[in-house]
């Protein structure tokens, strides 16, 4: 008999103007489960998640109330973790599986995860964080790491001057730290492309534009906005180094997207980032990790990259080695399917 799952996710999951790792993850696992023979019924919920209005909460409550008794329900944590009043009344009649992309570490999330039958985390770091923060039994929290599609190796330029940052331009992604680091390197040859939504924190983006202009960098830092498909692939292919100066990350899918092309990474050593960066088969890191919120450290690492050809060769070799160890989305789907199978009726 075909197993079935109801997937409750944000309505904007397919919005090309607002791409995110969480949206990509949701879309890929839904497709993967369907390809693996599951009956997947999606229930998009409109609203400003995770900052829902009363109407947004009512919409979620309506979706859950309409699901049949005994249904297996996979809920994106963006909605679930802020909605204990809507979820907990259904804990006895629905098999609730909550997918946590980014832990909130608050009472609302604690209530939701306590009511869930199974919790799925997107990294081992996130699993440990949830177990420690909420006292969840380790057997109730499973890991389904993001996959990555195979891609051609990016050729790279001899001087390594093409820098790429792929992230929505918001405070927690650390673009302000990157601006200050780049300002220290104004005398060196480099160009930096920012790929990511510019509308989530418009005042922050405006401040960054002013700072870039004041530092004389406006013509060297290109704010490309969100890119998807072939245009995003072209941005990776043209890059020498991916830079991700985030203040927090549970994994960092853009890191493995770069590594899948043999592009080294420079990133903050936060959360699940070291797990995503990983190691080449010979044990080398395929990139550089620096402390978060430290423009001087980021600038120093960039200076090393730009000024040391031997370092660039070593990191590129390590990135190409790491490329061969990455797993695709079928592995992610299989891990998630294993968790769902434990709670789904045959």
Phi and psi in degrees as GROMACS dihedral restraints (atoms count N, CA, C in turn):
[ dihedral_restraints ]
;  ai    aj    ak    al  type     phi  dphi    fc
    3     4     5     6     1   -68.0    20    10
    4     5     6     7     1   131.5    20    10
    6     7     8     9     1   -81.5    20    10
    7     8     9    10     1   148.6    20    10
    9    10    11    12     1  -125.1    20    10
   10    11    12    13     1   150.1    20    10
   12    13    14    15     1  -142.8    20    10
   13    14    15    16     1   136.1    20    10
   15    16    17    18     1   -96.0    20    10
   16    17    18    19     1   125.9    20    10
   18    19    20    21     1  -109.7    20    10
   19    20    21    22     1   119.0    20    10
   21    22    23    24     1  -105.5    20    10
   22    23    24    25     1   118.0    20    10
   24    25    26    27     1  -145.0    20    10
   25    26    27    28     1   163.3    20    10
   27    28    29    30     1   -62.7    20    10
   28    29    30    31     1   144.3    20    10
   30    31    32    33     1   -65.4    20    10
   31    32    33    34     1   -23.8    20    10
   33    34    35    36     1   -87.6    20    10
   34    35    36    37     1    17.5    20    10
   36    37    38    39     1   -61.1    20    10
   37    38    39    40     1   -26.8    20    10
   39    40    41    42     1  -105.3    20    10
   40    41    42    43     1    12.7    20    10
   42    43    44    45     1   -73.8    20    10
   43    44    45    46     1   112.9    20    10
   45    46    47    48     1   -67.1    20    10
   46    47    48    49     1   -17.0    20    10
   48    49    50    51     1   -81.4    20    10
   49    50    51    52     1   -11.3    20    10
   51    52    53    54     1  -133.1    20    10
   52    53    54    55     1    54.7    20    10
   54    55    56    57     1   -67.5    20    10
   55    56    57    58     1   147.4    20    10
   57    58    59    60     1  -153.9    20    10
   58    59    60    61     1   162.2    20    10
   60    61    62    63     1   -62.8    20    10
   61    62    63    64     1   -39.5    20    10
   63    64    65    66     1   -63.1    20    10
   64    65    66    67     1   -42.2    20    10
   66    67    68    69     1   -64.1    20    10
   67    68    69    70     1   -43.6    20    10
   69    70    71    72     1   -61.0    20    10
   70    71    72    73     1   -43.5    20    10
   72    73    74    75     1   -59.2    20    10
   73    74    75    76     1   -50.3    20    10
   75    76    77    78     1   -57.8    20    10
   76    77    78    79     1   -46.5    20    10
   78    79    80    81     1   -64.8    20    10
   79    80    81    82     1   -41.2    20    10
   81    82    83    84     1   -70.0    20    10
   82    83    84    85     1   -39.4    20    10
   84    85    86    87     1   -74.0    20    10
   85    86    87    88     1   -31.8    20    10
   87    88    89    90     1   -62.1    20    10
   88    89    90    91     1   -46.4    20    10
   90    91    92    93     1   -64.8    20    10
   91    92    93    94     1   -39.7    20    10
   93    94    95    96     1   -66.8    20    10
   94    95    96    97     1   -40.8    20    10
   96    97    98    99     1   -64.0    20    10
   97    98    99   100     1   -42.5    20    10
   99   100   101   102     1   -62.1    20    10
  100   101   102   103     1   -42.0    20    10
  102   103   104   105     1   -65.7    20    10
  103   104   105   106     1   -27.8    20    10
  105   106   107   108     1   -84.5    20    10
  106   107   108   109     1     2.6    20    10
  108   109   110   111     1   102.2    20    10
  109   110   111   112     1     3.7    20    10
  111   112   113   114     1   -78.8    20    10
  112   113   114   115     1   148.7    20    10
  114   115   116   117     1   -88.0    20    10
  115   116   117   118     1   110.1    20    10
  117   118   119   120     1  -109.1    20    10
  118   119   120   121     1   119.7    20    10
  120   121   122   123     1  -115.8    20    10
  121   122   123   124     1   113.1    20    10
  123   124   125   126     1   -88.7    20    10
  124   125   126   127     1   143.0    20    10
  126   127   128   129     1  -130.1    20    10
  127   128   129   130     1    85.7    20    10
  129   130   131   132     1   -69.3    20    10
  130   131   132   133     1   134.9    20    10
  132   133   134   135     1  -113.9    20    10
  133   134   135   136     1   119.2    20    10
  135   136   137   138     1   -69.1    20    10
  136   137   138   139     1   156.8    20    10
  138   139   140   141     1   142.0    20    10
  139   140   141   142     1   171.2    20    10
  141   142   143   144     1   -96.4    20    10
  142   143   144   145     1    74.4    20    10
  144   145   146   147     1   -85.9    20    10
  145   146   147   148     1   135.9    20    10
  147   148   149   150     1   -96.8    20    10
  148   149   150   151     1    32.8    20    10
  150   151   152   153     1  -121.0    20    10
  151   152   153   154     1    65.0    20    10
  153   154   155   156     1   -74.0    20    10
  154   155   156   157     1   148.6    20    10
  156   157   158   159     1   -85.7    20    10
  157   158   159   160     1   169.7    20    10
  159   160   161   162     1   -55.4    20    10
  160   161   162   163     1   -36.8    20    10
  162   163   164   165     1   -66.9    20    10
  163   164   165   166     1   -37.0    20    10
  165   166   167   168     1   -64.0    20    10
  166   167   168   169     1   -44.3    20    10
  168   169   170   171     1   -63.3    20    10
  169   170   171   172     1   -39.0    20    10
  171   172   173   174     1   -64.1    20    10
  172   173   174   175     1   -37.1    20    10
  174   175   176   177     1   -64.2    20    10
  175   176   177   178     1   -42.4    20    10
  177   178   179   180     1   -64.4    20    10
  178   179   180   181     1   -44.6    20    10
  180   181   182   183     1   -58.4    20    10
  181   182   183   184     1   -39.8    20    10
  183   184   185   186     1   -64.9    20    10
  184   185   186   187     1   -40.6    20    10
  186   187   188   189     1   -62.2    20    10
  187   188   189   190     1   -45.9    20    10
  189   190   191   192     1   -67.0    20    10
  190   191   192   193     1   -40.8    20    10
  192   193   194   195     1   -62.6    20    10
  193   194   195   196     1   -29.1    20    10
  195   196   197   198     1   -82.7    20    10
  196   197   198   199     1   -10.4    20    10
  198   199   200   201     1   -76.6    20    10
  199   200   201   202     1   144.2    20    10
  201   202   203   204     1   -73.4    20    10
  202   203   204   205     1   151.5    20    10
  204   205   206   207     1   -55.5    20    10
  205   206   207   208     1   139.0    20    10
  207   208   209   210     1    83.2    20    10
  208   209   210   211     1    -0.6    20    10
  210   211   212   213     1   -68.2    20    10
  211   212   213   214     1   145.1    20    10
  213   214   215   216     1   -87.8    20    10
  214   215   216   217     1   126.1    20    10
  216   217   218   219     1  -126.8    20    10
  217   218   219   220     1   119.8    20    10
  219   220   221   222     1   -99.2    20    10
  220   221   222   223     1   119.4    20    10
  222   223   224   225     1  -115.1    20    10
  223   224   225   226     1   128.6    20    10
  225   226   227   228     1   -65.1    20    10
  226   227   228   229     1   131.3    20    10
  228   229   230   231     1   -62.6    20    10
  229   230   231   232     1   -20.4    20    10
  231   232   233   234     1   -58.3    20    10
  232   233   234   235     1   -36.6    20    10
  234   235   236   237     1   -89.4    20    10
  235   236   237   238     1   -47.7    20    10
  237   238   239   240     1   -64.5    20    10
  238   239   240   241     1   -43.8    20    10
  240   241   242   243     1   -67.8    20    10
  241   242   243   244     1   -14.9    20    10
  243   244   245   246     1  -108.9    20    10
  244   245   246   247     1    12.8    20    10
  246   247   248   249     1  -131.6    20    10
  247   248   249   250     1    51.7    20    10
  249   250   251   252     1   -62.6    20    10
  250   251   252   253     1   -36.6    20    10
  252   253   254   255     1   -65.3    20    10
  253   254   255   256     1   -27.6    20    10
  255   256   257   258     1   -86.5    20    10
  256   257   258   259     1   -31.3    20    10
  258   259   260   261     1   -90.2    20    10
  259   260   261   262     1   -45.1    20    10
  261   262   263   264     1   -60.7    20    10
  262   263   264   265     1   -30.5    20    10
  264   265   266   267     1   -63.5    20    10
  265   266   267   268     1   -17.8    20    10
  267   268   269   270     1  -100.4    20    10
  268   269   270   271     1     3.1    20    10
  270   271   272   273     1   -63.2    20    10
  271   272   273   274     1   -28.7    20    10
  273   274   275   276     1   -81.7    20    10
  274   275   276   277     1   -21.1    20    10
  276   277   278   279     1  -112.9    20    10
  277   278   279   280     1   -15.6    20    10
  279   280   281   282     1  -116.4    20    10
  280   281   282   283     1   149.9    20    10
  282   283   284   285     1   -91.9    20    10
  283   284   285   286     1    98.1    20    10
  285   286   287   288     1   -91.7    20    10
  286   287   288   289     1   124.0    20    10
  288   289   290   291     1  -120.2    20    10
  289   290   291   292     1   116.4    20    10
  291   292   293   294     1  -103.1    20    10
  292   293   294   295     1   126.0    20    10
  294   295   296   297     1   -97.6    20    10
  295   296   297   298     1   112.4    20    10
  297   298   299   300     1  -100.8    20    10
  298   299   300   301     1   111.0    20    10
  300   301   302   303     1   -83.5    20    10
  301   302   303   304     1   -41.9    20    10
  303   304   305   306     1  -140.3    20    10
  304   305   306   307     1   109.3    20    10
  306   307   308   309     1   -60.6    20    10
  307   308   309   310     1   142.2    20    10
  309   310   311   312     1   -99.2    20    10
  310   311   312   313     1   -21.3    20    10
  312   313   314   315     1    55.5    20    10
  313   314   315   316     1    51.0    20    10
  315   316   317   318     1  -140.0    20    10
  316   317   318   319     1   172.7    20    10
  318   319   320   321     1   -64.2    20    10
  319   320   321   322     1   -37.5    20    10
  321   322   323   324     1   -60.9    20    10
  322   323   324   325     1   -46.9    20    10
  324   325   326   327     1   -65.6    20    10
  325   326   327   328     1   -37.0    20    10
  327   328   329   330     1   -58.7    20    10
  328   329   330   331     1   -42.6    20    10
  330   331   332   333     1   -66.0    20    10
  331   332   333   334     1   -40.9    20    10
  333   334   335   336     1   -64.9    20    10
  334   335   336   337     1   -47.7    20    10
  336   337   338   339     1   -70.5    20    10
  337   338   339   340     1   -29.8    20    10
  339   340   341   342     1   -65.4    20    10
  340   341   342   343     1   -30.7    20    10
  342   343   344   345     1   -84.3    20    10
  343   344   345   346     1   -15.6    20    10
  345   346   347   348     1   -73.3    20    10
  346   347   348   349     1   147.1    20    10
  348   349   350   351     1   -73.2    20    10
  349   350   351   352     1   -43.7    20    10
  351   352   353   354     1  -141.5    20    10
  352   353   354   355     1   146.4    20    10
  354   355   356   357     1  -115.9    20    10
  355   356   357   358     1   135.6    20    10
  357   358   359   360     1  -115.5    20    10
  358   359   360   361     1   125.1    20    10
  360   361   362   363     1  -105.8    20    10
  361   362   363   364     1   154.9    20    10
  363   364   365   366     1   -96.4    20    10
  364   365   366   367     1     6.4    20    10
  366   367   368   369     1  -159.3    20    10
  367   368   369   370     1   159.9    20    10
  369   370   371   372     1   -65.6    20    10
  370   371   372   373     1   -35.5    20    10
  372   373   374   375     1   -59.6    20    10
  373   374   375   376     1   -43.5    20    10
  375   376   377   378     1   -65.2    20    10
  376   377   378   379     1   -41.2    20    10
  378   379   380   381     1   -57.6    20    10
  379   380   381   382     1   -47.9    20    10
  381   382   383   384     1   -61.4    20    10
  382   383   384   385     1   -41.4    20    10
  384   385   386   387     1   -61.5    20    10
  385   386   387   388     1   -43.7    20    10
  387   388   389   390     1   -67.5    20    10
  388   389   390   391     1   -41.7    20    10
  390   391   392   393     1   -62.5    20    10
  391   392   393   394     1   -43.8    20    10
  393   394   395   396     1   -72.3    20    10
  394   395   396   397     1   -40.4    20    10
  396   397   398   399     1   -72.9    20    10
  397   398   399   400     1   -34.7    20    10
  399   400   401   402     1  -117.6    20    10
  400   401   402   403     1     2.6    20    10
  402   403   404   405     1    65.6    20    10
  403   404   405   406     1    27.3    20    10
  405   406   407   408     1   -74.3    20    10
  406   407   408   409     1   144.0    20    10
  408   409   410   411     1   -64.1    20    10
  409   410   411   412     1   136.3    20    10
  411   412   413   414     1   -58.1    20    10
  412   413   414   415     1   -28.3    20    10
  414   415   416   417     1   -76.4    20    10
  415   416   417   418     1    -8.7    20    10
  417   418   419   420     1   -92.4    20    10
  418   419   420   421     1    -9.7    20    10
  420   421   422   423     1  -117.5    20    10
  421   422   423   424     1   115.5    20    10
  423   424   425   426     1  -107.3    20    10
  424   425   426   427     1   163.8    20    10
  426   427   428   429     1  -118.7    20    10
  427   428   429   430     1   130.3    20    10
  429   430   431   432     1  -133.3    20    10
  430   431   432   433     1    90.6    20    10
  432   433   434   435     1   -67.0    20    10
  433   434   435   436     1   149.0    20    10
  435   436   437   438     1   -60.9    20    10
  436   437   438   439     1   145.8    20    10
  438   439   440   441     1   -93.3    20    10
  439   440   441   442     1  -175.5    20    10
  441   442   443   444     1  -150.2    20    10
  442   443   444   445     1   143.1    20    10
  444   445   446   447     1   -81.2    20    10
  445   446   447   448     1   141.3    20    10
  447   448   449   450     1   -60.1    20    10
  448   449   450   451     1   147.2    20    10
  450   451   452   453     1  -148.4    20    10
  451   452   453   454     1   159.3    20    10
  453   454   455   456     1   -69.2    20    10
  454   455   456   457     1   150.6    20    10
  456   457   458   459     1   -69.4    20    10
  457   458   459   460     1   131.1    20    10
  459   460   461   462     1   -72.4    20    10
  460   461   462   463     1   135.7    20    10
  462   463   464   465     1   -68.5    20    10
  463   464   465   466     1   -35.2    20    10
  465   466   467   468     1    74.5    20    10
  466   467   468   469     1   153.1    20    10
  468   469   470   471     1  -103.0    20    10
  469   470   471   472     1   152.6    20    10
  471   472   473   474     1   -56.1    20    10
  472   473   474   475     1   -39.1    20    10
  474   475   476   477     1   -91.0    20    10
  475   476   477   478     1    -6.6    20    10
  477   478   479   480     1    66.9    20    10
  478   479   480   481     1    31.3    20    10
  480   481   482   483     1   -87.9    20    10
  481   482   483   484     1    -6.7    20    10
  483   484   485   486     1   -94.4    20    10
  484   485   486   487     1   105.2    20    10
  486   487   488   489     1   -99.9    20    10
  487   488   489   490     1   145.0    20    10
  489   490   491   492     1  -135.1    20    10
  490   491   492   493     1   133.4    20    10
  492   493   494   495     1  -123.2    20    10
  493   494   495   496     1   121.5    20    10
  495   496   497   498     1  -115.4    20    10
  496   497   498   499     1   103.7    20    10
  498   499   500   501     1  -175.4    20    10
  499   500   501   502     1   143.9    20    10
  501   502   503   504     1   -56.1    20    10
  502   503   504   505     1   138.0    20    10
  504   505   506   507     1   -81.8    20    10
  505   506   507   508     1    90.5    20    10
  507   508   509   510     1  -136.5    20    10
  508   509   510   511     1   160.3    20    10
  510   511   512   513     1   -56.0    20    10
  511   512   513   514     1   -39.0    20    10
  513   514   515   516     1   -74.5    20    10
  514   515   516   517     1   -12.0    20    10
  516   517   518   519     1   -85.3    20    10
  517   518   519   520     1    -8.4    20    10
  519   520   521   522     1    79.9    20    10
  520   521   522   523     1    24.1    20    10
  522   523   524   525     1   -63.3    20    10
  523   524   525   526     1   -29.5    20    10
  525   526   527   528     1   -65.3    20    10
  526   527   528   529     1   -36.9    20    10
  528   529   530   531     1   -64.8    20    10
  529   530   531   532     1   -40.8    20    10
  531   532   533   534     1   -64.5    20    10
  532   533   534   535     1   -41.0    20    10
  534   535   536   537     1   -59.9    20    10
  535   536   537   538     1   -46.2    20    10
  537   538   539   540     1   -64.2    20    10
  538   539   540   541     1   -37.5    20    10
  540   541   542   543     1   -65.4    20    10
  541   542   543   544     1   -44.8    20    10
  543   544   545   546     1   -65.5    20    10
  544   545   546   547     1   -33.0    20    10
  546   547   548   549     1   -62.0    20    10
  547   548   549   550     1   -32.4    20    10
  549   550   551   552     1   -71.5    20    10
  550   551   552   553     1   -16.5    20    10
  552   553   554   555     1  -111.7    20    10
  553   554   555   556     1    24.3    20    10
  555   556   557   558     1   -60.4    20    10
  556   557   558   559     1   -25.2    20    10
  558   559   560   561     1   -82.6    20    10
  559   560   561   562     1    -3.7    20    10
  561   562   563   564     1  -101.6    20    10
  562   563   564   565     1   163.1    20    10
  564   565   566   567     1   -87.8    20    10
  565   566   567   568     1   118.0    20    10
  567   568   569   570     1  -165.9    20    10
  568   569   570   571     1   161.0    20    10
  570   571   572   573     1  -137.7    20    10
  571   572   573   574     1   145.1    20    10
  573   574   575   576     1  -131.5    20    10
  574   575   576   577     1   126.9    20    10
  576   577   578   579     1  -107.3    20    10
  577   578   579   580     1   129.0    20    10
  579   580   581   582     1  -102.9    20    10
  580   581   582   583     1   120.8    20    10
  582   583   584   585     1  -111.7    20    10
  583   584   585   586     1   118.6    20    10
  585   586   587   588     1   161.6    20    10
  586   587   588   589     1   159.6    20    10
  588   589   590   591     1   -58.3    20    10
  589   590   591   592     1   139.5    20    10
  591   592   593   594     1  -109.3    20    10
  592   593   594   595     1     6.8    20    10
  594   595   596   597     1  -109.2    20    10
  595   596   597   598     1    -4.2    20    10
  597   598   599   600     1   -78.5    20    10
  598   599   600   601     1   -29.2    20    10
  600   601   602   603     1  -140.8    20    10
  601   602   603   604     1    70.5    20    10
  603   604   605   606     1   -60.1    20    10
  604   605   606   607     1   -37.4    20    10
  606   607   608   609     1   -65.9    20    10
  607   608   609   610     1   -38.0    20    10
  609   610   611   612     1   -63.0    20    10
  610   611   612   613     1   -44.2    20    10
  612   613   614   615     1   -61.8    20    10
  613   614   615   616     1   -41.8    20    10
  615   616   617   618     1   -60.8    20    10
  616   617   618   619     1   -42.4    20    10
  618   619   620   621     1   -63.6    20    10
  619   620   621   622     1   -38.7    20    10
  621   622   623   624     1   -66.2    20    10
  622   623   624   625     1   -39.4    20    10
  624   625   626   627     1   -62.0    20    10
  625   626   627   628     1   -41.1    20    10
  627   628   629   630     1   -63.7    20    10
  628   629   630   631     1   -43.9    20    10
  630   631   632   633     1   -65.7    20    10
  631   632   633   634     1   -40.8    20    10
  633   634   635   636     1   -62.1    20    10
  634   635   636   637     1   -43.3    20    10
  636   637   638   639     1   -64.2    20    10
  637   638   639   640     1   -42.6    20    10
  639   640   641   642     1   -64.9    20    10
  640   641   642   643     1   -30.1    20    10
  642   643   644   645     1   -88.9    20    10
  643   644   645   646     1     1.2    20    10
  645   646   647   648     1    72.6    20    10
  646   647   648   649     1    27.8    20    10
  648   649   650   651     1  -111.8    20    10
  649   650   651   652     1     4.2    20    10
  651   652   653   654     1   -59.7    20    10
  652   653   654   655     1   -30.1    20    10
  654   655   656   657     1   -91.4    20    10
  655   656   657   658     1     0.2    20    10
  657   658   659   660     1  -113.4    20    10
  658   659   660   661     1   -13.1    20    10
  660   661   662   663     1  -115.7    20    10
  661   662   663   664     1   114.3    20    10
  663   664   665   666     1  -102.6    20    10
  664   665   666   667     1   119.3    20    10
  666   667   668   669     1   -89.4    20    10
  667   668   669   670     1    96.6    20    10
  669   670   671   672     1   -83.8    20    10
  670   671   672   673     1   -11.6    20    10
  672   673   674   675     1    74.9    20    10
  673   674   675   676     1  -173.2    20    10
  675   676   677   678     1   -72.7    20    10
  676   677   678   679     1   136.7    20    10
  678   679   680   681     1  -127.4    20    10
  679   680   681   682     1   144.0    20    10
  681   682   683   684     1  -136.7    20    10
  682   683   684   685     1   168.7    20    10
  684   685   686   687     1    60.0    20    10
  685   686   687   688     1  -135.0    20    10
  687   688   689   690     1   -64.9    20    10
  688   689   690   691     1   -32.6    20    10
  690   691   692   693     1   -68.3    20    10
  691   692   693   694     1   -38.6    20    10
  693   694   695   696     1   -68.1    20    10
  694   695   696   697     1   -42.0    20    10
  696   697   698   699     1   -60.0    20    10
  697   698   699   700     1   -37.9    20    10
  699   700   701   702     1   -66.2    20    10
  700   701   702   703     1   -36.1    20    10
  702   703   704   705     1   -64.8    20    10
  703   704   705   706     1   -42.8    20    10
  705   706   707   708     1   -63.8    20    10
  706   707   708   709     1   -42.5    20    10
  708   709   710   711     1   -63.5    20    10
  709   710   711   712     1   -28.4    20    10
  711   712   713   714     1   -87.6    20    10
  712   713   714   715     1    -5.2    20    10
  714   715   716   717     1   -87.5    20    10
  715   716   717   718     1   148.4    20    10
  717   718   719   720     1   -97.8    20    10
  718   719   720   721     1   -34.8    20    10
  720   721   722   723     1  -147.5    20    10
  721   722   723   724     1   129.8    20    10
  723   724   725   726     1   -90.1    20    10
  724   725   726   727     1   131.3    20    10
  726   727   728   729     1  -117.4    20    10
  727   728   729   730     1   122.9    20    10
  729   730   731   732     1  -133.2    20    10
  730   731   732   733     1    93.0    20    10
  732   733   734   735     1   -91.8    20    10
  733   734   735   736     1    40.2    20    10
  735   736   737   738     1   -61.4    20    10
  736   737   738   739     1   151.5    20    10
  738   739   740   741     1   -83.3    20    10
  739   740   741   742     1   -23.9    20    10
  741   742   743   744     1  -155.1    20    10
  742   743   744   745     1   139.5    20    10
  744   745   746   747     1  -151.9    20    10
  745   746   747   748     1   136.0    20    10
  747   748   749   750     1   -84.3    20    10
  748   749   750   751     1   -22.1    20    10
  750   751   752   753     1  -153.2    20    10
  751   752   753   754     1   -70.3    20    10
  753   754   755   756     1   102.7    20    10
  754   755   756   757     1    72.1    20    10
  756   757   758   759     1   -61.7    20    10
  757   758   759   760     1   -29.4    20    10
  759   760   761   762     1   -66.2    20    10
  760   761   762   763     1   -24.2    20    10
  762   763   764   765     1   -65.7    20    10
  763   764   765   766     1   -47.1    20    10
  765   766   767   768     1   -72.4    20    10
  766   767   768   769     1   -27.4    20    10
  768   769   770   771     1   -61.4    20    10
  769   770   771   772     1   -41.8    20    10
  771   772   773   774     1   -68.1    20    10
  772   773   774   775     1   -45.9    20    10
  774   775   776   777     1   -64.6    20    10
  775   776   777   778     1   -29.4    20    10
  777   778   779   780     1   -62.4    20    10
  778   779   780   781     1   -18.9    20    10
  780   781   782   783     1  -105.4    20    10
  781   782   783   784     1     7.8    20    10
  783   784   785   786     1    73.5    20    10
  784   785   786   787     1    19.8    20    10
  786   787   788   789     1   -92.7    20    10
  787   788   789   790     1   120.5    20    10
  789   790   791   792     1   -63.6    20    10
  790   791   792   793     1   165.2    20    10
  792   793   794   795     1  -128.4    20    10
  793   794   795   796     1   150.4    20    10
  795   796   797   798     1  -127.3    20    10
  796   797   798   799     1   117.9    20    10
  798   799   800   801     1  -151.7    20    10
  799   800   801   802     1   163.7    20    10
  801   802   803   804     1   -74.1    20    10
  802   803   804   805     1   142.2    20    10
  804   805   806   807     1   -86.2    20    10
  805   806   807   808     1    74.6    20    10
  807   808   809   810     1  -128.7    20    10
  808   809   810   811     1   150.5    20    10
  810   811   812   813     1    49.8    20    10
  811   812   813   814     1  -128.7    20    10
  813   814   815   816     1   -88.1    20    10
  814   815   816   817     1     9.2    20    10
  816   817   818   819     1   -60.0    20    10
  817   818   819   820     1   -48.3    20    10
  819   820   821   822     1   -57.9    20    10
  820   821   822   823     1   -33.3    20    10
  822   823   824   825     1   -65.0    20    10
  823   824   825   826     1   -44.1    20    10
  825   826   827   828     1   -67.7    20    10
  826   827   828   829     1   -43.7    20    10
  828   829   830   831     1   -62.6    20    10
  829   830   831   832     1   -46.0    20    10
  831   832   833   834     1    63.8    20    10
  832   833   834   835     1  -155.6    20    10
  834   835   836   837     1  -139.3    20    10
  835   836   837   838     1   152.8    20    10
  837   838   839   840     1   -71.2    20    10
  838   839   840   841     1   164.9    20    10
  840   841   842   843     1   -56.2    20    10
  841   842   843   844     1   -26.6    20    10
  843   844   845   846     1   -86.7    20    10
  844   845   846   847     1     4.9    20    10
  846   847   848   849     1    94.7    20    10
  847   848   849   850     1    -7.6    20    10
  849   850   851   852     1   -78.2    20    10
  850   851   852   853     1   146.5    20    10
  852   853   854   855     1   -74.2    20    10
  853   854   855   856     1   137.6    20    10
  855   856   857   858     1   -88.4    20    10
  856   857   858   859     1    38.2    20    10
  858   859   860   861     1   171.6    20    10
  859   860   861   862     1  -169.9    20    10
  861   862   863   864     1  -120.4    20    10
  862   863   864   865     1   134.6    20    10
  864   865   866   867     1  -112.9    20    10
  865   866   867   868     1   133.3    20    10
  867   868   869   870     1  -128.5    20    10
  868   869   870   871     1   161.5    20    10
  870   871   872   873     1   -64.2    20    10
  871   872   873   874     1   149.4    20    10
  873   874   875   876     1   -72.5    20    10
  874   875   876   877     1   158.6    20    10
  876   877   878   879     1    56.4    20    10
  877   878   879   880     1    34.8    20    10
  879   880   881   882     1  -131.1    20    10
  880   881   882   883     1    86.7    20    10
  882   883   884   885     1   -58.4    20    10
  883   884   885   886     1   -36.0    20    10
  885   886   887   888     1   -65.5    20    10
  886   887   888   889     1   -42.3    20    10
  888   889   890   891     1   -65.5    20    10
  889   890   891   892     1   -40.6    20    10
  891   892   893   894     1   -65.1    20    10
  892   893   894   895     1   -43.5    20    10
  894   895   896   897     1   -62.4    20    10
  895   896   897   898     1   -39.5    20    10
  897   898   899   900     1   -63.3    20    10
  898   899   900   901     1   -41.0    20    10
  900   901   902   903     1   -67.5    20    10
  901   902   903   904     1   -40.1    20    10
  903   904   905   906     1   -64.5    20    10
  904   905   906   907     1   -40.4    20    10
  906   907   908   909     1   -61.8    20    10
  907   908   909   910     1   -42.1    20    10
  909   910   911   912     1   -61.2    20    10
  910   911   912   913     1   -46.0    20    10
  912   913   914   915     1   -60.0    20    10
  913   914   915   916     1   -47.9    20    10
  915   916   917   918     1   -71.3    20    10
  916   917   918   919     1   -27.7    20    10
  918   919   920   921     1  -101.1    20    10
  919   920   921   922     1    -4.1    20    10
  921   922   923   924     1  -128.2    20    10
  922   923   924   925     1   100.2    20    10
  924   925   926   927     1   -64.0    20    10
  925   926   927   928     1   -35.1    20    10
  927   928   929   930     1   -65.8    20    10
  928   929   930   931     1   -38.8    20    10
  930   931   932   933     1   -63.2    20    10
  931   932   933   934     1   -43.4    20    10
  933   934   935   936     1   -60.8    20    10
  934   935   936   937     1   -42.8    20    10
  936   937   938   939     1   -63.2    20    10
  937   938   939   940     1   -42.5    20    10
  939   940   941   942     1   -64.9    20    10
  940   941   942   943     1   -44.6    20    10
  942   943   944   945     1   -68.8    20    10
  943   944   945   946     1   -36.1    20    10
  945   946   947   948     1   -65.6    20    10
  946   947   948   949     1   -40.0    20    10
  948   949   950   951     1   -64.3    20    10
  949   950   951   952     1   -41.1    20    10
  951   952   953   954     1   -66.1    20    10
  952   953   954   955     1   -39.1    20    10
  954   955   956   957     1   -64.4    20    10
  955   956   957   958     1   -39.4    20    10
  957   958   959   960     1   -70.1    20    10
  958   959   960   961     1   -30.9    20    10
  960   961   962   963     1   -68.8    20    10
  961   962   963   964     1   -43.5    20    10
  963   964   965   966     1   -63.2    20    10
  964   965   966   967     1   -33.6    20    10
  966   967   968   969     1   -52.4    20    10
  967   968   969   970     1   -39.3    20    10
  969   970   971   972     1   -76.0    20    10
  970   971   972   973     1    -9.3    20    10
  972   973   974   975     1  -102.4    20    10
  973   974   975   976     1    -6.5    20    10
  975   976   977   978     1   -71.7    20    10
  976   977   978   979     1   149.0    20    10
  978   979   980   981     1  -107.7    20    10
  979   980   981   982     1   153.2    20    10
  981   982   983   984     1   -93.4    20    10
  982   983   984   985     1  -174.6    20    10
  984   985   986   987     1   -72.4    20    10
  985   986   987   988     1   -17.2    20    10
  987   988   989   990     1   -65.6    20    10
  988   989   990   991     1   -32.5    20    10
  990   991   992   993     1   -69.0    20    10
  991   992   993   994     1   -42.4    20    10
  993   994   995   996     1   -58.9    20    10
  994   995   996   997     1   -48.8    20    10
  996   997   998   999     1   -61.6    20    10
  997   998   999  1000     1   -41.0    20    10
  999  1000  1001  1002     1   -63.2    20    10
 1000  1001  1002  1003     1   -40.5    20    10
 1002  1003  1004  1005     1   -64.1    20    10
 1003  1004  1005  1006     1   -43.6    20    10
 1005  1006  1007  1008     1   -67.3    20    10
 1006  1007  1008  1009     1   -40.1    20    10
 1008  1009  1010  1011     1   -62.3    20    10
 1009  1010  1011  1012     1   -36.6    20    10
 1011  1012  1013  1014     1   -61.1    20    10
 1012  1013  1014  1015     1   -42.5    20    10
 1014  1015  1016  1017     1   -66.0    20    10
 1015  1016  1017  1018     1   -41.7    20    10
 1017  1018  1019  1020     1   -67.8    20    10
 1018  1019  1020  1021     1   -37.1    20    10
 1020  1021  1022  1023     1   -61.1    20    10
 1021  1022  1023  1024     1   -31.7    20    10
 1023  1024  1025  1026     1   -65.3    20    10
 1024  1025  1026  1027     1   -26.1    20    10
 1026  1027  1028  1029     1  -112.0    20    10
 1027  1028  1029  1030     1   -14.4    20    10
 1029  1030  1031  1032     1   -84.3    20    10
 1030  1031  1032  1033     1   136.6    20    10
 1032  1033  1034  1035     1   -68.9    20    10
 1033  1034  1035  1036     1   145.2    20    10
